[in-house]
Amino acid sequence: MKHFDVIIIGGGPSGYTAAIYLGRSTLSVLVLAGAQPGGQLIFTTEVENYPGFEKGILGPDLMMAMEAQAKRFGAEVLYSQATKVDLLGTVKKVWVGDTEYRSRVVIVSTGASSKMIGIGEDKYIGRGVSTCAVCDAAFYKGKKTFVVGGGDAAMEDTLALTKFAAEVTIIHRRDEFRASKIMQKRVLENPKVKVVWNSEVLEINGDPVVSSIKVKNIKTEKVETFPADGVFVAIGHVPTTTIFEGKLELDEKGFLLITQTALMSGTKWRVSDKDIWKDGYPTMTSVEGVFGCGDVVDYRYKQAVTAAGMGCQAALDADKYLMEHASKY
Ligand SMILES: Cc1cc2nc3c(=O)[nH]c(=O)nc-3n(C[C@H](O)[C@H](O)[C@H](O)COP(=O)(O)OP(=O)(O)OC[C@H]3O[C@@H](n4cnc5c(N)ncnc54)[C@H](O)[C@@H]3O)c2cc1C
């Protein structure tokens, strides 16, 4: 059985950044990168908003560079999925199938995935379908775009698109939005925005890139085809937290709670005798010695740079924790 100072579960921007910091701090680090080493950026082409790359960088290239940088500082990277965890106590145990790994600290950086409509739109990701308007709106200058959804995320995506696209049409299943009134007002007052109410997307078509969508009115059953250059799916995210259910505190949507987010959202949060959560470790989860970072925690920003920043925070907290509290093991 192999022992490490730190096991990082997740090989996206947050996990690899944590590995770089902890490796440089001369700690032994195992990264379990799971079924999707490199994380969400593996599925995208140009990343134009990650600092340091004036001309942009391909998502897979950025992630391979992060992995190589983590390895340069000694991190061991396995493309394996953690299947079970036992996080209580001073010795943390993480299993990959029957193989057990042990550590003094665990960092959870398992990310999140966008909810999809489920009509095979995945095959157009990067070719006209996007789940991130902040990332991709700038590629749709002067284009006809659609946003699917009716919550705050859909409103934010719509507003981001109005800066570039010629038209933004929201397709929404109901006859009113779930989004906050202020966001609705901003969206509905924008002259570039149209709304197709009570409707769902039946098909996305085009070869090789999106050129049209087929939309059905749920009340009248009328089906219409609209020319389209871009379709932004904004119906929510699912954090990857299944293996932590019942072991770490999650919020009502399944996002991993850390001190910072728990206190921000007014969640009743534990404070130990040592005040370990409240004062010293903003990225600590509900279990001592377990930290969280990136999209699995972040219900709001969900950017590569914010995930990397949170990975740095979790690493610094973990390093401090190892020095102050876990030196005996
Ligand atoms: C198509 C697309 C384009 C994007 N474009 C941009 C962009 O241009 N700019 C930008 O800033 N952001 C962009 N984003 C958002 C950005 O990719 C995410 O914010 C960022 O990847 C989050 O990083 P993360 O480390 O938190 O998690 P993720 O990148 O989601 O990585 C999670 C990691 O956890 C691993 N994992 C999950 N469960 C387990 C397990 N049980 N055991 C082991 N490993 C596990 C996965 O295999 C993966 O390696 C884009 C996202 C998408 C989907």
The ligand as a Gaussian input file, in Angstrom:
#p B3LYP/6-31G(d) Opt

LIG

0 1
 C      -16.426000      22.993000     -23.515000
 C      -15.841000      23.843000     -22.397000
 C      -15.094000      24.948000     -22.715000
 C      -14.552000      25.734000     -21.704000
 N      -13.809000      26.814000     -22.052000
 C      -13.244000      27.561000     -21.074000
 C      -12.431000      28.689000     -21.408000
 O      -12.258000      29.012000     -22.585000
 N      -11.890000      29.392000     -20.400000
 C      -12.103000      29.069000     -19.078000
 O      -11.556000      29.735000     -18.189000
 N      -12.863000      28.027000     -18.729000
 C      -13.444000      27.270000     -19.687000
 N      -14.243000      26.217000     -19.349000
 C      -14.477000      25.938000     -17.924000
 C      -13.272000      25.190000     -17.329000
 O      -12.968000      24.090000     -18.146000
 C      -13.582000      24.708000     -15.910000
 O      -13.955000      25.809000     -15.114000
 C      -12.358000      24.034000     -15.292000
 O      -11.936000      22.954000     -16.096000
 C      -12.668000      23.494000     -13.891000
 O      -11.525000      22.874000     -13.427000
 P      -11.574000      21.801000     -12.239000
 O      -10.168000      21.428000     -11.972000
 O      -12.359000      22.323000     -11.111000
 O      -12.403000      20.555000     -12.773000
 P      -12.479000      19.773000     -14.145000
 O      -11.784000      20.452000     -15.245000
 O      -13.926000      19.456000     -14.298000
 O      -11.684000      18.418000     -13.820000
 C      -12.211000      17.453000     -12.949000
 C      -11.249000      16.283000     -12.884000
 O      -11.709000      15.398000     -11.878000
 C      -11.569000      14.071000     -12.341000
 N      -12.453000      13.211000     -11.542000
 C      -13.790000      13.299000     -11.355000
 N      -14.207000      12.315000     -10.523000
 C      -13.098000      11.611000     -10.191000
 C      -12.859000      10.483000      -9.370000
 N      -13.839000       9.835000      -8.720000
 N      -11.586000      10.015000      -9.257000
 C      -10.564000      10.629000      -9.890000
 N      -10.733000      11.720000     -10.671000
 C      -11.980000      12.182000     -10.820000
 C      -11.894000      14.155000     -13.829000
 O      -11.406000      13.019000     -14.522000
 C      -11.132000      15.446000     -14.155000
 O       -9.788000      15.141000     -14.376000
 C      -14.798000      25.407000     -20.345000
 C      -15.578000      24.291000     -20.016000
 C      -16.100000      23.509000     -21.029000
 C      -16.944000      22.311000     -20.677000

